Amino acid sequence: MSKQKFAFDKTNFILLAVAMAVVIIGFILMTGPVSTPTHFEPDIFSARRIKVAPVVCLAGFLLMIYAVLRKPRDKQTDNGGMEDRHNS
C-alpha cells in the first residue's frame, strides 16, 4: 500500500495550532474596560493594549506564515539516505 504525500506533516499542524493560540492571546490582551459617553476609561491607552498585544498578534501571524510555508522533510533525508546506498 502506498502512502499519499501530504503538503503538511504533523509539525506543520502543531505550529499552526500554536500560532492560532498566540493570535488569540494577543486579541485577549487587547480587551479591557470600555469608555462610555459619560465615563472616560484611561486604560484604553495602556501599553498592554497599544504595544504588547499587537506585537503578540503579529508574532502569531508570522508563525502562522512560517507553519504554512515550512516544507515537510522526506523520509529518505531522515535516515541519511541510507536506503539509496544499499539499493545501488
DSSP file (Angstrom, degrees, kcal/mol; ACC not computed):
  #  RESIDUE AA STRUCTURE BP1 BP2  ACC     N-H-->O    O-->H-N    N-H-->O    O-->H-N    TCO  KAPPA ALPHA  PHI   PSI    X-CA   Y-CA   Z-CA
    1    1 A M              0   0    0      0, 0.0     2,-0.3     0, 0.0     0, 0.0   0.000 360.0 360.0 360.0 128.1    0.0    0.0    0.0
    2    2 A S        -     0   0    0      1,-0.0     2,-0.3     0, 0.0     0, 0.0  -0.694 360.0-129.5 -92.1 141.9    1.5    3.4   -1.0
    3    3 A K        -     0   0    0     -2,-0.3     2,-0.2     1,-0.0    -1,-0.0  -0.681  21.2-121.0 -88.4 140.8    1.2    6.4    1.3
    4    4 A Q        -     0   0    0     -2,-0.3     2,-0.7     1,-0.1    -1,-0.0  -0.517  23.1-124.1 -76.0 149.3   -0.1    9.6   -0.1
    5    5 A K        -     0   0    0     -2,-0.2     2,-0.2     2,-0.0    -1,-0.1  -0.860  28.4-159.6 -98.7 115.4    2.2   12.6    0.2
    6    6 A F        -     0   0    0     -2,-0.7     0, 0.0     2,-0.1     0, 0.0  -0.571  23.7-129.1 -92.9 156.3    0.5   15.4    2.0
    7    7 A A  S    S+     0   0    0     -2,-0.2     2,-0.3    64,-0.1    -1,-0.1   0.822  95.1  44.6 -71.7 -31.3    1.6   19.1    1.8
    8    8 A F        -     0   0    0     63,-0.1     2,-0.2     4,-0.0    -2,-0.1  -0.857  68.4-163.1-114.1 148.8    1.6   19.3    5.7
    9    9 A D     >  -     0   0    0     -2,-0.3     4,-1.7     1,-0.0     3,-0.3  -0.551  46.3 -81.7-113.7-172.3    3.0   17.0    8.2
   10   10 A K  H  > S+     0   0    0      1,-0.2     4,-2.1     2,-0.2     5,-0.2   0.870 127.4  54.9 -60.4 -39.2    2.4   16.7   12.0
   11   11 A T  H  > S+     0   0    0      1,-0.2     4,-2.6     2,-0.2    -1,-0.2   0.879 104.3  54.4 -64.6 -38.2    4.8   19.5   12.8
   12   12 A N  H  > S+     0   0    0     -3,-0.3     4,-2.3     1,-0.2    -1,-0.2   0.924 109.5  47.2 -60.6 -44.4    3.1   21.9   10.4
   13   13 A F  H  X S+     0   0    0     -4,-1.7     4,-2.2     2,-0.2    -1,-0.2   0.877 111.4  50.7 -67.4 -36.9   -0.3   21.3   12.2
   14   14 A I  H  X S+     0   0    0     -4,-2.1     4,-2.5     2,-0.2    -2,-0.2   0.928 111.2  48.6 -64.9 -44.5    1.3   21.8   15.6
   15   15 A L  H  X S+     0   0    0     -4,-2.6     4,-2.5     1,-0.2    -2,-0.2   0.887 110.6  51.5 -63.1 -38.5    2.9   25.0   14.5
   16   16 A L  H  X S+     0   0    0     -4,-2.3     4,-2.3     2,-0.2    -1,-0.2   0.909 110.4  48.4 -64.1 -41.6   -0.4   26.2   13.1
   17   17 A A  H  X S+     0   0    0     -4,-2.2     4,-2.1     2,-0.2    -2,-0.2   0.910 112.7  47.7 -65.5 -42.0   -2.2   25.4   16.4
   18   18 A V  H  X S+     0   0    0     -4,-2.5     4,-2.3     2,-0.2    -2,-0.2   0.915 111.8  50.8 -64.5 -42.4    0.4   27.2   18.4
   19   19 A A  H  X S+     0   0    0     -4,-2.5     4,-2.2     1,-0.2    -2,-0.2   0.903 109.4  50.1 -62.6 -41.5    0.2   30.2   16.1
   20   20 A M  H  X S+     0   0    0     -4,-2.3     4,-2.3     1,-0.2    -1,-0.2   0.898 110.1  50.9 -63.7 -39.8   -3.5   30.4   16.4
   21   21 A A  H  X S+     0   0    0     -4,-2.1     4,-2.4     2,-0.2    -2,-0.2   0.897 109.4  50.8 -63.8 -39.8   -3.3   30.2   20.2
   22   22 A V  H  X S+     0   0    0     -4,-2.3     4,-2.2     2,-0.2    -2,-0.2   0.906 110.3  49.2 -64.6 -41.7   -0.7   33.1   20.1
   23   23 A V  H  X S+     0   0    0     -4,-2.2     4,-2.1     2,-0.2    -2,-0.2   0.916 111.2  49.5 -63.7 -43.0   -3.0   35.2   18.0
   24   24 A I  H  X S+     0   0    0     -4,-2.3     4,-2.2     1,-0.2    -2,-0.2   0.901 109.6  51.6 -63.6 -40.6   -6.0   34.5   20.3
   25   25 A I  H  X S+     0   0    0     -4,-2.4     4,-2.2     1,-0.2    -1,-0.2   0.903 108.2  52.8 -61.8 -40.5   -3.8   35.5   23.3
   26   26 A G  H  X S+     0   0    0     -4,-2.2     4,-1.0     1,-0.2    -2,-0.2   0.902 109.7  47.3 -61.4 -41.7   -2.9   38.7   21.5
   27   27 A F  H  X S+     0   0    0     -4,-2.1     4,-0.6     1,-0.2     3,-0.3   0.865 110.2  52.7 -68.9 -34.8   -6.6   39.6   20.9
   28   28 A I  H >< S+     0   0    0     -4,-2.2     3,-1.0     1,-0.2    -2,-0.2   0.886 105.3  55.5 -65.6 -37.7   -7.4   38.8   24.6
   29   29 A L  H 3< S+     0   0    0     -4,-2.2    -1,-0.2     1,-0.2    -2,-0.2   0.779 102.1  58.3 -64.6 -25.6   -4.6   41.1   25.7
   30   30 A M  H 3< S+     0   0    0     -4,-1.0    -1,-0.2    -3,-0.3    -2,-0.2   0.697  89.7  93.0 -76.3 -18.7   -6.4   43.9   23.6
   31   31 A T    <<  +     0   0    0     -3,-1.0    -3,-0.0    -4,-0.6     3,-0.0  -0.291  47.2 120.5 -75.4 162.0   -9.6   43.6   25.6
   32   32 A G        -     0   0    0     17,-0.0    -2,-0.0    -2,-0.0    12,-0.0  -0.972  61.8 -27.6 169.2-173.0  -10.4   45.7   28.6
   33   33 A P        -     0   0    0      0, 0.0     2,-0.3     0, 0.0     8,-0.1  -0.282  60.5-133.4 -63.7 149.2  -12.8   48.2   30.0
   34   34 A V        -     0   0    0      6,-0.0     2,-0.3     9,-0.0     9,-0.0  -0.768  10.7-121.0-106.5 147.3  -14.6   50.3   27.5
   35   35 A S        -     0   0    0     -2,-0.3     5,-0.2     6,-0.1    -1,-0.0  -0.642  27.0-161.0 -82.5 143.6  -15.2   54.1   27.6
   36   36 A T        -     0   0    0      3,-2.6     3,-0.4    -2,-0.3     5,-0.1  -0.741  35.8-100.5-115.7 168.3  -18.8   55.3   27.6
   37   37 A P  S    S+     0   0    0      0, 0.0     3,-0.1     0, 0.0    -2,-0.0   0.781 124.8  39.0 -60.6 -24.8  -20.1   58.8   26.7
   38   38 A T  S    S+     0   0    0      1,-0.2     2,-0.4     0, 0.0    -3,-0.0   0.625 119.5  44.4 -99.3 -14.7  -20.4   59.6   30.4
   39   39 A H        -     0   0    0     -3,-0.4    -3,-2.6     2,-0.0     2,-0.5  -0.984  67.6-149.3-137.7 125.5  -17.2   57.9   31.7
   40   40 A F        -     0   0    0     -2,-0.4    -5,-0.1    -5,-0.2    -6,-0.0  -0.796   9.5-155.1 -92.9 130.2  -13.7   58.0   30.1
   41   41 A E    >   -     0   0    0     -2,-0.5     3,-1.4     1,-0.1    -6,-0.1  -0.908   5.1-165.4-105.7 108.9  -11.5   55.0   30.7
   42   42 A P  G >  S+     0   0    0      0, 0.0     3,-1.7     0, 0.0    -1,-0.1   0.635  77.3  83.0 -69.8 -11.5   -7.8   55.8   30.5
   43   43 A D  G >  S+     0   0    0      1,-0.3     3,-1.7     2,-0.2     6,-0.2   0.658  71.0  78.2 -66.7 -14.4   -6.9   52.1   30.2
   44   44 A I  G <  S+     0   0    0     -3,-1.4    -1,-0.3     1,-0.3   -10,-0.0   0.722  95.3  48.5 -67.3 -17.5   -7.6   52.3   26.5
   45   45 A F  G <  S+     0   0    0     -3,-1.7    -1,-0.3    -4,-0.1    -2,-0.2   0.118  84.2 131.3-105.7  19.8   -4.2   53.9   26.1
   46   46 A S    <>  -     0   0    0     -3,-1.7     4,-1.9     1,-0.1     5,-0.3  -0.344  68.1-119.3 -72.4 155.6   -2.3   51.4   28.2
   47   47 A A  H  >>S+     0   0    0      1,-0.2     4,-2.5     2,-0.2     5,-2.1   0.826 112.3  59.7 -63.3 -32.4    1.0   49.9   26.9
   48   48 A R  I  4>S+     0   0    0      3,-0.2     5,-2.3     1,-0.2    -1,-0.2   0.909 112.0  37.7 -63.0 -41.9   -0.6   46.4   27.1
   49   49 A R  I  45S+     0   0    0     -3,-0.3    -2,-0.2    -6,-0.2    -1,-0.2   0.772 126.4  35.2 -82.8 -26.7   -3.4   47.3   24.7
   50   50 A I  I  <5S+     0   0    0     -4,-1.9    -3,-0.2     3,-0.1    -2,-0.2   0.805 133.6  12.7 -98.9 -33.7   -1.4   49.6   22.3
   51   51 A K  I  X5S+     0   0    0     -4,-2.5     4,-1.3    -5,-0.3    -3,-0.2   0.829 124.2  43.4-111.9 -50.8    2.1   48.0   22.2
   52   52 A V  I  ><S+     0   0    0     -5,-2.1     4,-2.3     1,-0.2     5,-0.2   0.948 111.5  49.9 -70.4 -50.0    2.2   44.5   23.6
   53   53 A A  H  ><S+     0   0    0     -5,-2.3     4,-2.4    -6,-0.3     5,-0.2   0.902 110.6  48.2 -61.4 -44.9   -1.0   43.0   22.2
   54   54 A P  H  > S+     0   0    0      0, 0.0     4,-2.5     0, 0.0    -1,-0.2   0.877 112.0  50.7 -64.1 -33.8   -0.4   44.0   18.5
   55   55 A V  H  X S+     0   0    0     -4,-1.3     4,-2.4     2,-0.2    -2,-0.2   0.897 110.3  49.6 -67.9 -39.2    3.2   42.6   18.7
   56   56 A V  H  X S+     0   0    0     -4,-2.3     4,-2.1     2,-0.2    -1,-0.2   0.919 112.5  47.6 -64.7 -43.1    1.9   39.3   20.1
   57   57 A C  H  X S+     0   0    0     -4,-2.4     4,-2.5     2,-0.2    -2,-0.2   0.920 111.3  50.7 -63.3 -43.2   -0.7   39.1   17.3
   58   58 A L  H  X S+     0   0    0     -4,-2.5     4,-2.6     1,-0.2    -2,-0.2   0.913 109.1  51.1 -61.1 -42.8    2.0   39.9   14.7
   59   59 A A  H  X S+     0   0    0     -4,-2.4     4,-2.3     1,-0.2    -1,-0.2   0.897 110.2  50.4 -61.5 -39.5    4.3   37.2   16.1
   60   60 A G  H  X S+     0   0    0     -4,-2.1     4,-1.9     2,-0.2    -2,-0.2   0.910 111.0  47.6 -64.6 -42.5    1.4   34.8   15.9
   61   61 A F  H  X S+     0   0    0     -4,-2.5     4,-2.1     2,-0.2    -2,-0.2   0.888 112.0  50.0 -67.5 -38.0    0.6   35.7   12.3
   62   62 A L  H  X S+     0   0    0     -4,-2.6     4,-2.3     2,-0.2    -2,-0.2   0.905 110.5  50.0 -65.8 -39.9    4.3   35.4   11.3
   63   63 A L  H  X S+     0   0    0     -4,-2.3     4,-2.4     1,-0.2    -1,-0.2   0.868 108.9  53.2 -64.2 -35.3    4.5   32.0   13.0
   64   64 A M  H  X S+     0   0    0     -4,-1.9     4,-1.8     2,-0.2    -2,-0.2   0.908 108.0  49.6 -65.8 -41.7    1.4   31.0   11.0
   65   65 A I  H  X S+     0   0    0     -4,-2.1     4,-2.3     1,-0.2    -2,-0.2   0.917 111.6  49.3 -62.5 -43.1    3.0   32.0    7.7
   66   66 A Y  H  X S+     0   0    0     -4,-2.3     4,-1.8     1,-0.2    -2,-0.2   0.910 108.8  53.0 -62.0 -41.9    6.1   30.0    8.7
   67   67 A A  H  < S+     0   0    0     -4,-2.4    -1,-0.2     1,-0.2    -2,-0.2   0.857 112.2  45.1 -63.5 -34.6    4.0   27.0    9.5
   68   68 A V  H  < S+     0   0    0     -4,-1.8    -1,-0.2     1,-0.2    -2,-0.2   0.887 117.4  43.1 -75.6 -38.8    2.3   27.1    6.1
   69   69 A L  H  < S+     0   0    0     -4,-2.3    -2,-0.2    -5,-0.2    -1,-0.2   0.646  86.2 111.7 -83.6 -14.4    5.5   27.7    4.1
   70   70 A R     <  -     0   0    0     -4,-1.8   -58,-0.1    -5,-0.2    -4,-0.0  -0.393  64.8-136.6 -64.1 130.1    7.6   25.1    6.0
   71   71 A K        -     0   0    0     -2,-0.1   -63,-0.1   -63,-0.1    -1,-0.1  -0.770  17.5-121.8 -91.5 127.6    8.4   22.1    3.8
   72   72 A P        -     0   0    0      0, 0.0     2,-0.2     0, 0.0    -1,-0.0  -0.347  31.0-109.5 -65.3 147.3    8.0   18.7    5.4
   73   73 A R        -     0   0    0      1,-0.1     2,-0.1     2,-0.0     5,-0.0  -0.499  29.4-117.8 -77.5 146.9   11.1   16.5    5.4
   74   74 A D     >  -     0   0    0     -2,-0.2     4,-0.9     1,-0.1     3,-0.2  -0.465  19.1-120.7 -78.4 156.3   11.2   13.5    3.1
   75   75 A K  H  > S+     0   0    0      1,-0.2     4,-1.0     2,-0.2     3,-0.3   0.851 111.5  57.3 -64.7 -34.6   11.6   10.0    4.7
   76   76 A Q  H  4>S+     0   0    0      1,-0.2     5,-2.3     2,-0.2     6,-0.3   0.843 104.7  49.8 -68.9 -33.2   14.9    9.4    2.8
   77   77 A T  H >45S+     0   0    0      1,-0.2     3,-0.8     3,-0.2    -1,-0.2   0.732 101.5  64.5 -78.2 -20.2   16.5   12.5    4.3
   78   78 A D  H 3<5S+     0   0    0     -4,-0.9    -1,-0.2    -3,-0.3    -2,-0.2   0.851 107.6  39.8 -69.7 -33.5   15.5   11.5    7.8
   79   79 A N  T ><5S-     0   0    0     -4,-1.0     3,-0.9    -3,-0.2    -1,-0.2   0.164 121.8-101.8-102.0  19.1   17.7    8.3    7.8
   80   80 A G  T < 5 -     0   0    0     -3,-0.8    -3,-0.2     1,-0.2    -2,-0.1   0.631  63.5 -74.0  76.8  13.3   20.6   10.0    6.0
   81   81 A G  T 3><S+     0   0    0     -5,-2.3     4,-1.1    -6,-0.2     3,-0.5   0.738  87.9 144.5  72.7  23.1   19.7    8.5    2.6
   82   82 A M  H <>  +     0   0    0     -3,-0.9     4,-1.8    -6,-0.3     5,-0.2   0.805  62.9  62.2 -66.4 -29.5   20.9    5.0    3.6
   83   83 A E  H  > S+     0   0    0      1,-0.2     4,-1.4     2,-0.2    -1,-0.2   0.886 101.6  51.7 -64.8 -36.7   18.2    3.3    1.6
   84   84 A D  H  > S+     0   0    0     -3,-0.5     4,-0.6     1,-0.2    -1,-0.2   0.871 108.8  50.8 -68.0 -36.1   19.6    4.7   -1.6
   85   85 A R  H  < S+     0   0    0     -4,-1.1     3,-0.5     1,-0.2    -1,-0.2   0.867 110.1  48.9 -70.3 -36.4   23.1    3.5   -0.9
   86   86 A H  H  < S+     0   0    0     -4,-1.8    -1,-0.2     1,-0.2    -2,-0.2   0.795 107.7  54.2 -75.5 -27.3   22.0   -0.1   -0.1
   87   87 A N  H  <        0   0    0     -4,-1.4    -1,-0.2     1,-0.2    -2,-0.2   0.623 360.0 360.0 -81.7 -12.2   19.9   -0.5   -3.2
   88   88 A S     <        0   0    0     -4,-0.6    -1,-0.2    -3,-0.5    -2,-0.1   0.473 360.0 360.0 -80.8 360.0   22.8    0.5   -5.6
